[in-house]
Amino acid sequence: MARKVTSRHVWMSTAAAWLFGFLIFLPILWMFLASFKSELDAFAMPPKFLFFHWTTENYATVQQRSDYVHHALNSIIIAGGSTLIAMLIAVPAAWSMAFSPTKRTKDVLLWMLSTKMMPPVGVLVPIYLVYRDFGLLDSRAGLVLILCLGNLPIVIWMLFTYFKEIPKDILEAARMDGATIGRELVYVLTPMAIPGLASTLLLNFILAWNEAFWTLNLSTLEAAPLTVFIASYSSPEGLFWAKLSAASTLAIAPIIILGWFTQRQLVRGLTFGAVK
């Protein structure tokens, strides 16, 4: 009897997981199909899912109207640069708070996390004026800086959580053997925390890639990433759903492929230290 109940629960859990996954994937599927429709079919009610005239005209129009490679290169540089700098700052910061905590460590962590609760629009004007005065508007360096600072609290929190799971005895043994702080970080801590470092790096890269608020307000042409590329298909005349879907598919394709190939590392890192 116990086996039947267990099997039924497993079956129901599996079915619920597949249903939940399909509901999440459905908007992406709809966008992908809409990118191969005409504008008339994209607006059709009820929606046409499979039985419509397939066309690649939208992708050709997107390529002719916008420089996809330019925007994609900006996204790679901005997301990669902000992620790299954030990791270089967060690793020693999280190491310090995890293995040499003070009475104020928890307060500092909570303060950093509280900065993510403030709406970005609340500081848009002062940041815009500062960027204007320092010549950082529509520059890759400016976007790298703002995305790095915006994601830094999450990166530090994640690394702090991972580092807390590493036994302090191992680091103390390395210090007794004469390891310096630099060697401790590079040769002892980093190899043990590779799953956590990898998942943090991937998550930060995805967050930077998908960031739209700052990229739309602080860039126009030269440093515009793929988020601006997508927004350019919203015009006073209305939304061109088919072309917007084609542009969105091109924009999210690289990050979906990256996530697909790194899903094992991402899941492993997110569950790092969950079972002892």
N, C-alpha and C positions, 0 to 999 in steps of 0.2 A: 504493500500500500504506500509505503514511504517513497519507493522508487517512482510510482506513478505520479504522486504529488510533485516530487522534485522535477521529473521530466516535464510535466505540464507547466510548472513555473519557469523552467528554462525556455520552453517553447514560447510562452507568452512574453517573456523578457526579450527574447530574440526578435519576435514579431514587432514588439513595441519599439525596439531599437531601430529596426529597418524602417518602420513607419516614421519615426522621428527624423531619421536621416533623410528620408525621401522628402519630407516637408521642408527641411532645410535646403535640400538640393533643388527643389521645384523652381524657386525664382531664378536660379542660375540656368536651369534647363529652359525656362520660358525666355530668358534673355538670349540664350544661344540660338533657339529656334527663330526668335523675332529678328535676329540679325540676318537671316536668310529670306526674310519676307519682303514684299513690297510695302510701302507705307500704308496702302489701303488694307492689305491683309493684316498688318500689325495692329490696326485699329478695329478690325472686324469683331463683331459681337453676334453670337458667342465666339470665343477665341478659336482660331484654327491651329491645332497643335501639329498635325502631320500632313493633312491633306490641303496643301497650298502649293503655289508655284514657287519652287526654290530658285533663288538667284544670289549671285555673289556681287551684285551691283553695289550694294552698300559698302562692302569692303573696298571696292575699287574707288568709290567716291571718297571714303575716309582717307585713303592713301593719297589721292589727288589733292584733297582740301587741306590736309594737315601733314606735318612731318612727324610720323610716328616714331621713327628711329631717334630723332632729336629728343622727344619727350621721354621715350623709354630710357635713353642714356641718362637724362637728368634724374629720372626716378632711381636708377641703379646707383648713381653717384651720391645722391642725397640720402637715400635709405641706407646705403652701405657706409657712407661717411659718418652719419649720425649714430649708427649702430656701433661702429668701431670705436668712436670717441667715447660713447656712453659706457661701453664695456671696459675701456682703459681706466675710466674714472670709477666705475662701480665695483670692479674686482677688489682693489685695495680698500675702498670704503666699506664694502660688505665684510671683507676679511677682518678689518679693524673692529667693527661692531660685533662680529660673531665671536672672535677669539680674545678680544681685549675690551669687553664691555665696561661702561661706566654707569653711574647712576642716571645719567641723562640719555643713555642710548635708546631706550624705548620712546622717550619724548621726541628725540630727533627723528626716529622712524615714523612716528605718528604725524609729526609736523610735515615730513616729506610727503607722506601719503595724503595729507589734507590739502596739499597744493593741487592735487588732481580733482578735488571736489569743486574747485572754482571754475565757472564757465570761462572758456578762453576769450569770449567776446568782451568780458569785463576788463581785460587788459589789452585789447586790440589797439586802442588809440595810443596809449603811451608807447607800446612796442613799435607801432607803425612810425611814430614820430622819431623814436630813437634810431630805427633802421634808416629812416630818411636822412637824418643828420649824419649818420656814419656811412652812408652810401651802400647799405646792405639790401636795399629793395631790389627785387628781381635778380638776386644773386644766389648761386648755389651755396656759398659760404653762409649766407644769412639763413637759408632754410635748414642747412645742416645744424647750425647752432640752435635754432629754436626747436627743432624736432629732438635733438639730443637732450636739451634741458627739459622738454616736455615729457619724455619717456624715461628719464633718469630715475625718478622715484620708484617706478615699477621695476626697473632693472635691479636697483639696489635691494629692494624688498625680496625679489625672487632669489638673488644670489645669497642674501643673508639667510633665507630659509634653507637653501641647499647647504651652505657652509655649516650651519648649526647641526646638521646631521653627521658631519665628519667628526670622529673622535678626536678630542684634543690631545690625547696621549700620543698620537702619531706625530703631531707637530712638535710636541715637547721632546719627543725622542730625536727628531731632526735637529732641534736647537741644541740638545746635549751633544750631538755629533758635530756641532760647529757650523750648522747651516745659518746663513745670513737671512734677513727678511726677504731679499730678492730671490735667493735660491729656494726658500721655503714656499714662496708663491709659485715659482715657475716649475720646480722639480717635485714638489710634494703635494701642494694643494690642487694645482691645476689638473694633473692626471687623475686625481681622485674625484674631481668634480666635473669631469668632461660632459657627462649627460646633462647636468644642470646648466653648465655654460652653453652647451649647444642649444638647448631648448630656449634659454633666455635670449641668446643671439638671434635665433629664428623668429621668436615672438616679437622682439624689438624691430627686426627688419620688416616683418609684416605690418606692424603698427605704423612704422614710418612710411612704408609703401602706400598704405591706404589713407594716410592723413590728408584731409581735404581742406579743413578750415584755414590753416596757416598758409598752405600752398596757394589757395585761391586768393587770399588777401595780401600776400607778400610777394607774389610773382605774377608776371604778365606774359612774357615771351621767352626771354633768354634762358631763364632758369625754370621755366614751367614744366612740371612733371606730368605724368599721365592723368592725374586727377584734374588738372586744368584742361588737358586734352579732351577728357570726357565732358567737362562742363561747357566746352565751346559749342556743343551741339544743342544747347538750350538757347533759343533766340527769341526776340520780341514777337516773331511770327508764330511761335509755339514750339512744341517739342517734336522732333523728328524721331519717332520711336525706333524705327528700323535702323537708321544710321546711328542713333545713340546706342542701340544694342550692339551694333558692330564695333563701335569705338570702345564700349565697356568690355566686350569679349576680348578684344586685343589688349586692353589694359590689365585685366585680371589673369589672363592666360599665363604669363610668366610666374606669378606668385602661386597660382594653383599647381603648376608643374613642380615648382620648388617644394611646396607643401606635400605633394604626392610622394616625391622621392625622399623626403626627409621625415616622413610621418613617424617612422620607428624611433628616430632620435628624439623627435618632439614629445611623443608619448612617454618614452623612457625617462626623459628629463622632467616632465611634469609629474611623474610618479616617483621620482628619485627620493628615497628615504621614507616612502610610505609604508614599506614592510621591513621590519628589522628581524 
